[in-house]
Amino acid sequence: MSGGRRRFIRNMFAGTAGVALGGLNINAAPAAAFRRLFFNPVEEGKPLFPFMKYVPLYSFGDYIPKDQGGKFIQMAIIGSEDDEAIVTAIRGGVLSEVYGDPIGWQKYEKSEIEKSVWLNRFYFLPSFARMFHISGDRSYLDDMMRIIRQWITDNPRLPDSHRTTYNWRDMQVAWRSIHLSWCWYLGEKGLTDEEKRVIAATLREHAHILLTGFGQAKLNEFNHQSHGGLAMLYLGVLFPDLDDAAELRRKAMIILNHHLANAFYADGGNVEQMFGYYPFQAHLFRDAFLLCTANGIEPPVNSLPMLRKMALYLAAVGRPDGTVPQVNDSYEMPVKPILATINDILGAMAVAGDQKSAFFPDTQVAVMREGGETGWYLLANPASVIGAHAHAGRLGFEMWNNGSPLIIESGCCNYDEPELVSWYRTTRAHNTVIIDGVTEEATSSSILWVPRRETPNRITKWKPGEELSSLTMVSPPEEATNSSVHWSRTITIVRDRFAVISDFFETEGEHSYEILLHFPPSVVTHDTSGEAVSIKTDRVTKIFATDTSGEGRFVAGTGLVSIRGRSEEAPVASFMLRGSGSVSSHMLVIPSSGEKRGELVKFKTRRGVTAVTVREGNGTKTRIAITGEGVSLI
């Protein structure tokens, strides 16, 4: 171990602020390399608030992505992350409309907990401070302080507050600590000394709760704890006059180092298997790095290499519309703000250029991009984890073409809504297969939070960038919902023109199979033969299907899909088949080429080989053969 590394560990556990970067090189990033990130260096000994560079560029909620519970409520109540729109809504009485007048801070604590904690986390408060910082208009601070004073009056911290109310525990305290810190520093030039004393006094109480809550809890990989670690770092660094500032810094670094090492897979994915949470989790370590670097503290170990992995992951999984996939408990969070700000830190290590196909073997997620901007985006998620925040969509996928969704994930809703457990987390809400009518028992029950379980579902083959680009996912017979059937799914993109979804079921005895496909809000028409469907969005996409029994048929259905946090009805198609022994089905997904003439598809199965001829409207003909080994051109 290097002397610098030993000094860092010794100082961290001794409770000091850390060591100046000039003498260390753990992150391969001397402090001078980051001076460009900080505006207006302040006098010696005074903390530096390192986020000023980004204040003119981003609304607060875009710079600091929300956890998903908070994001869903934000969009339901405010409908925007724009600071001016947030202030206008609050001044227009939206809080009184929802929470009453006077505001009932605990009105929904026993009925709609997410709605309750959204209010008490103060997500909206820094918007007032930022508007003051930009405009100099003191009225924004007047409104902000009115809310702060009222909350303090109505929510005194009593000896048992952390047990009797959610307002004085967990993320509520962490979010308020961070938000009050932003209010202090963005409003610093306009706040009176008395107003600063009011904020400082409540932050002292928040610091106590952070230390006795997050600071004493057993280390885990849950995002609430890492968020608590960042809140402790905020207070310990930016408010050094707090009695426990050194201890806040010490405990924060222990937590953040643990999570940076354990809450992410080696390939950069998060162990909670959450796309929507990823921008939120990435910001924790972005801002921890900035707080430390700006104030002469050694950042969490391996911060820069891990930030680069996070940037690579975000860039890779981002959908054509610039959002993360709505897989598991995920809102369609925008990728650009968090990716751009991490890239700003990375400098020469920044992630840039056109994104390519990517496979994350530890996370067990793959994204295939074929045909450029007007081509294909295919997300494969075998569901190596089910339960907790993860849904029951084994061997699931999303498919886009020409920038538009064709086959999609249902997404998620506000955690307070009954549809979370009655629909979104269930097997039926995903692009998966129900075998013998058996669905995932835990996530298809009425229980809101069920234990996480590791599954044997995996991506086993990965062949992007070819004339026949393909990937294979496998769910073995020991998977709980497979009725002892070995199920493999291969998705092939043929010459960037159309896709083939092949499902192979190997077993003994007779079984029924329902292959589920979910579509965005659209008009879906079923062919009279039951062997094809047409999906009309901004254009027409056709799906043709065949199976070894020759008796499979599409059945129309309706489900829910989350669009910007609101549930909308959307069509579902189920391809139903039944068979004994080894059974297979194949679906061709063919987006319209814009020609007036439609596509003609012919299937012929003989001795385990399905020959397919596709004649497109422009006259192009493609012939392929499908076997258990995959697709080949004829």
NUSE-33957 format. One line per 10 residues: number of its first residue (from 1); for each residue x, y, z of C-alpha. Coordinates in steps of 0.1 Angstrom, whole numbers, plus 5000, padded with zeros to 4 digits. Layout:
! residues N
NUM	X,Y,Z  ... .
END
This chain:
! residues 634
1	5000,5000,5000  5014,5034,4991  5022,5060,5018  4995,5083,5003  4969,5056,5005  4978,5048,5041  4976,5085,5050  4942,5088,5034  4928,5059,5053  4944,5070,5086 .
11	4930,5106,5082  4896,5094,5071  4891,5072,5102  4906,5099,5124  4877,5121,5114  4897,5148,5096  4884,5165,5064  4908,5145,5043  4940,5152,5024  4947,5178,4997 .
21	4948,5162,4963  4981,5177,4955  4999,5150,4974  4979,5120,4962  4970,5104,4929  4946,5077,4938  4921,5089,4912  4948,5100,4888  4933,5135,4890  4954,5163,4905 .
31	4933,5192,4918  4946,5216,4892  4929,5196,4865  4895,5205,4880  4899,5242,4887  4880,5249,4855  4849,5234,4871  4846,5260,4899  4835,5296,4897  4847,5324,4920 .
41	4872,5307,4943  4866,5321,4978  4889,5331,5006  4911,5306,5023  4894,5284,5049  4858,5290,5036  4840,5261,5021  4835,5262,4983  4801,5253,4969  4812,5235,4937 .
51	4780,5235,4917  4778,5272,4907  4790,5264,4871  4759,5244,4865  4734,5267,4881  4728,5289,4849  4727,5258,4827  4702,5235,4844  4670,5237,4864  4677,5222,4898 .
61	4657,5190,4891  4676,5184,4859  4710,5188,4876  4700,5166,4905  4679,5137,4892  4653,5125,4917  4648,5091,4932  4619,5074,4914  4593,5077,4942  4599,5115,4942 .
71	4600,5118,4904  4565,5102,4900  4550,5125,4925  4568,5155,4911  4552,5149,4877  4518,5142,4892  4517,5174,4913  4539,5198,4894  4543,5182,4860  4577,5198,4853 .
81	4613,5202,4865  4615,5237,4852  4623,5260,4881  4601,5289,4869  4572,5265,4864  4577,5250,4898  4577,5284,4915  4546,5295,4895  4527,5263,4905  4536,5268,4942 .
91	4527,5304,4942  4495,5295,4924  4485,5273,4954  4492,5238,4942  4504,5227,4977  4472,5240,4993  4451,5222,4967  4468,5189,4974  4478,5192,5011  4452,5216,5025 .
101	4454,5251,5040  4472,5252,5064  4494,5226,5048  4490,5191,5063  4526,5179,5064  4515,5144,5075  4481,5144,5058  4490,5114,5036  4515,5096,5058  4493,5066,5065 .
111	4476,5065,5031  4499,5077,5003  4534,5077,5017  4552,5088,4985  4529,5119,4983  4537,5126,5020  4575,5123,5018  4576,5143,4985  4563,5173,5004  4586,5169,5033 .
121	4617,5163,5013  4615,5199,4999  4622,5189,4963  4607,5222,4952  4625,5245,4975  4658,5250,4957  4638,5263,4927  4631,5295,4947  4667,5299,4956  4679,5294,4920 .
131	4653,5319,4907  4667,5344,4932  4703,5336,4923  4695,5342,4886  4672,5373,4889  4682,5389,4922  4645,5392,4931  4642,5390,4969  4606,5378,4967  4618,5343,4959 .
141	4637,5342,4992  4607,5356,5010  4585,5327,4997  4613,5302,5004  4618,5313,5040  4581,5313,5046  4579,5276,5037  4610,5268,5058  4598,5286,5089  4563,5270,5086 .
151	4578,5235,5083  4601,5241,5113  4572,5253,5134  4549,5225,5124  4575,5197,5126  4596,5201,5158  4621,5173,5164  4611,5155,5195  4631,5127,5212  4610,5100,5195 .
161	4603,5119,5162  4624,5095,5142  4601,5067,5154  4567,5083,5152  4569,5102,5119  4585,5096,5085  4594,5133,5085  4624,5128,5108  4640,5097,5093  4657,5082,5063 .
171	4656,5100,5029  4634,5128,5042  4662,5141,5064  4688,5135,5037  4669,5153,5009  4661,5183,5032  4698,5185,5042  4708,5187,5006  4680,5211,4995  4686,5234,5025 .
181	4723,5235,5016  4714,5247,4981  4690,5272,4994  4717,5286,5017  4744,5289,4991  4722,5301,4962  4705,5326,4984  4736,5336,5004  4738,5372,4991  4702,5379,4999 .
191	4696,5360,5031  4697,5380,5063  4719,5368,5092  4688,5359,5111  4675,5338,5082  4709,5320,5080  4706,5312,5117  4672,5296,5112  4686,5274,5085  4718,5266,5104 .
201	4697,5256,5135  4676,5231,5117  4706,5217,5099  4721,5209,5133  4691,5188,5141  4693,5172,5106  4730,5164,5112  4721,5146,5144  4695,5124,5127  4719,5116,5098 .
211	4746,5105,5122  4723,5084,5144  4704,5070,5114  4725,5064,5084  4757,5069,5104  4750,5039,5127  4732,5016,5102  4749,4984,5089  4764,4990,5055  4743,4978,5026 .
221	4738,4985,4988  4705,5002,4990  4704,5037,4974  4688,5053,5004  4721,5048,5023  4744,5062,4997  4721,5092,4994  4724,5096,5032  4761,5095,5028  4761,5123,5003 .
231	4738,5144,5026  4763,5139,5055  4791,5150,5031  4772,5181,5022  4768,5192,5058  4803,5181,5069  4820,5200,5041  4798,5230,5035  4789,5237,5072  4822,5231,5090 .
241	4809,5250,5121  4785,5222,5129  4797,5204,5161  4797,5171,5143  4812,5182,5109  4843,5160,5112  4822,5130,5121  4798,5137,5093  4827,5137,5068  4842,5105,5083 .
251	4810,5085,5082  4800,5099,5048  4833,5087,5033  4828,5052,5048  4794,5049,5033  4803,5064,4999  4834,5042,4996  4813,5011,5004  4786,5019,4978  4811,5028,4951 .
261	4827,4994,4956  4796,4973,4962  4764,4990,4948  4776,4987,4912  4787,4957,4891  4822,4956,4876  4807,4966,4843  4791,4997,4857  4754,4986,4861  4737,4991,4895 .
271	4730,4961,4916  4694,4972,4921  4688,4966,4884  4672,5000,4880  4675,5021,4849  4654,5049,4863  4674,5051,4895  4707,5052,4876  4709,5090,4869  4700,5096,4906 .
281	4727,5071,4918  4753,5085,4894  4747,5120,4906  4756,5110,4942  4792,5102,4932  4794,5130,4907  4786,5155,4934  4806,5137,4961  4836,5140,4938  4830,5177,4932 .
291	4824,5185,4969  4857,5167,4978  4878,5180,4950  4867,5216,4954  4875,5216,4991  4908,5197,4992  4894,5163,5003  4903,5130,4988  4872,5118,4969  4858,5083,4973 .
301	4883,5057,4960  4882,5051,4923  4857,5079,4917  4869,5088,4883  4871,5053,4868  4837,5045,4882  4822,5078,4869  4835,5069,4835  4818,5035,4838  4786,5052,4848 .
311	4788,5076,4818  4794,5046,4795  4764,5028,4809  4741,5057,4806  4752,5065,4770  4748,5028,4761  4714,5022,4775  4698,5055,4765  4669,5051,4742  4665,5070,4709 .
321	4643,5096,4726  4671,5104,4751  4656,5086,4781  4665,5056,4801  4644,5024,4795  4613,5020,4817  4624,4987,4830  4615,4978,4866  4605,5007,4889  4617,5033,4864 .
331	4605,5066,4852  4617,5076,4817  4645,5098,4831  4664,5120,4807  4700,5110,4801  4716,5142,4788  4719,5163,4819  4737,5137,4841  4758,5124,4812  4769,5159,4802 .
341	4779,5169,4837  4798,5137,4843  4815,5142,4810  4825,5177,4821  4843,5162,4850  4859,5134,4829  4875,5158,4804  4897,5137,4782  4881,5106,4795  4846,5118,4784 .
351	4822,5095,4766  4815,5109,4732  4805,5099,4697  4779,5077,4682  4768,5049,4706  4774,5013,4696  4759,4980,4707  4769,4971,4743  4767,4940,4765  4770,4943,4802 .
361	4778,4907,4814  4777,4914,4851  4745,4935,4850  4730,4910,4824  4717,4937,4801  4725,4943,4764  4717,4970,4740  4719,4964,4702  4720,4993,4678  4720,4985,4641 .
371	4715,5006,4611  4724,5040,4625  4700,5067,4637  4672,5054,4615  4679,5018,4624  4672,4996,4654  4675,4999,4692  4670,4966,4710  4672,4963,4748  4675,4928,4762 .
381	4669,4923,4799  4667,4886,4810  4657,4896,4846  4686,4881,4865  4669,4897,4896  4632,4897,4904  4617,4913,4935  4623,4945,4954  4624,4971,4927  4627,4945,4899 .
391	4597,4933,4879  4588,4898,4867  4597,4903,4830  4621,4874,4824  4637,4874,4790  4621,4908,4784  4630,4933,4757  4622,4966,4741  4624,4972,4704  4626,5006,4686 .
401	4631,5015,4649  4637,5048,4632  4636,5066,4666  4601,5053,4675  4590,5025,4699  4576,4993,4684  4574,4968,4713  4579,4984,4747  4580,4978,4784  4550,4989,4804 .
411	4571,5010,4828  4560,5019,4863  4536,5042,4882  4536,5062,4914  4543,5037,4942  4512,5048,4960  4489,5036,4932  4474,5001,4933  4483,4995,4897  4519,4990,4908 .
421	4511,4956,4922  4480,4948,4902  4497,4954,4869  4532,4969,4865  4552,4944,4885  4533,4913,4873  4544,4888,4847  4516,4898,4824  4528,4934,4821  4560,4924,4803 .
431	4572,4911,4769  4577,4876,4783  4561,4842,4781  4535,4827,4805  4539,4789,4806  4509,4768,4818  4493,4800,4832  4520,4803,4859  4531,4838,4868  4557,4851,4892 .
441	4540,4845,4926  4557,4873,4947  4554,4902,4923  4520,4892,4912  4506,4894,4947  4491,4924,4966  4523,4929,4986  4540,4962,4978  4576,4952,4986  4587,4916,4982 .
451	4622,4901,4988  4647,4903,4960  4657,4869,4944  4685,4861,4921  4674,4841,4890  4692,4818,4866  4680,4839,4836  4710,4850,4814  4721,4864,4781  4741,4835,4766 .
461	4750,4846,4730  4759,4881,4717  4766,4888,4680  4761,4924,4671  4774,4944,4641  4768,4916,4615  4745,4911,4586  4725,4889,4609  4730,4905,4643  4716,4885,4672 .
471	4715,4878,4709  4701,4849,4729  4686,4848,4764  4679,4816,4783  4656,4808,4812  4664,4773,4823  4639,4747,4837  4648,4754,4873  4634,4790,4870  4604,4791,4893 .
481	4578,4800,4867  4589,4778,4839  4570,4746,4847  4603,4726,4841  4605,4740,4806  4639,4751,4792  4631,4784,4773  4655,4802,4751  4648,4834,4731  4669,4846,4702 .
491	4663,4880,4686  4679,4886,4653  4681,4918,4632  4682,4908,4595  4702,4932,4573  4690,4961,4594  4656,4957,4578  4634,4934,4600  4637,4915,4632  4630,4879,4641 .
501	4619,4869,4676  4624,4831,4681  4613,4813,4712  4623,4777,4717  4607,4755,4744  4623,4722,4753  4605,4698,4777  4586,4666,4781  4548,4664,4781  4523,4690,4769 .
511	4524,4727,4779  4506,4759,4769  4525,4791,4760  4513,4827,4759  4539,4849,4743  4532,4885,4753  4539,4917,4733  4532,4952,4745  4528,4982,4723  4528,5020,4728 .
521	4493,5036,4726  4484,5028,4690  4458,5011,4668  4464,4973,4666  4446,4953,4639  4446,4915,4640  4446,4895,4607  4416,4872,4603  4439,4842,4603  4452,4851,4637 .
531	4488,4848,4624  4496,4885,4620  4490,4919,4636  4495,4955,4624  4505,4983,4647  4498,5018,4635  4516,5047,4653  4533,5073,4631  4536,5044,4606  4526,5008,4602 .
541	4545,4979,4616  4535,4943,4609  4542,4912,4630  4539,4878,4614  4540,4846,4635  4543,4809,4630  4550,4779,4653  4558,4743,4650  4522,4732,4658  4508,4754,4631 .
551	4479,4763,4655  4493,4793,4672  4470,4824,4671  4472,4861,4682  4447,4872,4708  4440,4909,4714  4443,4924,4748  4447,4957,4767  4472,4967,4793  4487,4998,4808 .
561	4518,5018,4799  4533,5046,4818  4537,5078,4798  4556,5105,4817  4544,5090,4850  4507,5087,4840  4491,5053,4832  4475,5050,4798  4457,5021,4782  4477,5004,4754 .
571	4472,4973,4733  4487,4939,4741  4489,4909,4718  4492,4874,4730  4504,4847,4707  4488,4815,4721  4501,4780,4713  4502,4745,4728  4524,4716,4722  4541,4685,4734 .
581	4579,4681,4737  4600,4706,4719  4580,4736,4705  4592,4767,4688  4576,4800,4675  4590,4827,4653  4577,4863,4649  4589,4887,4622  4587,4924,4630  4587,4944,4598 .
591	4584,4982,4600  4568,4998,4569  4593,5008,4542  4569,5036,4531  4559,5018,4499  4522,5015,4491  4524,4978,4485  4525,4958,4517  4550,4931,4528  4544,4894,4519 .
601	4557,4867,4542  4557,4830,4537  4566,4804,4562  4574,4767,4556  4586,4744,4584  4601,4710,4576  4623,4687,4598  4629,4714,4624  4638,4741,4599  4615,4771,4593 .
611	4622,4787,4559  4609,4823,4556  4605,4844,4525  4599,4881,4529  4590,4902,4499  4588,4939,4508  4567,4966,4491  4597,4979,4472  4603,4944,4457  4632,4934,4479 .
621	4632,4897,4487  4649,4881,4516  4650,4844,4524  4661,4830,4558  4662,4797,4576  4655,4795,4613  4667,4766,4634  4675,4761,4671  4710,4773,4662  4697,4807,4650 .
631	4689,4825,4617  4708,4820,4584  4704,4836,4550  4694,4813,4522 .
END
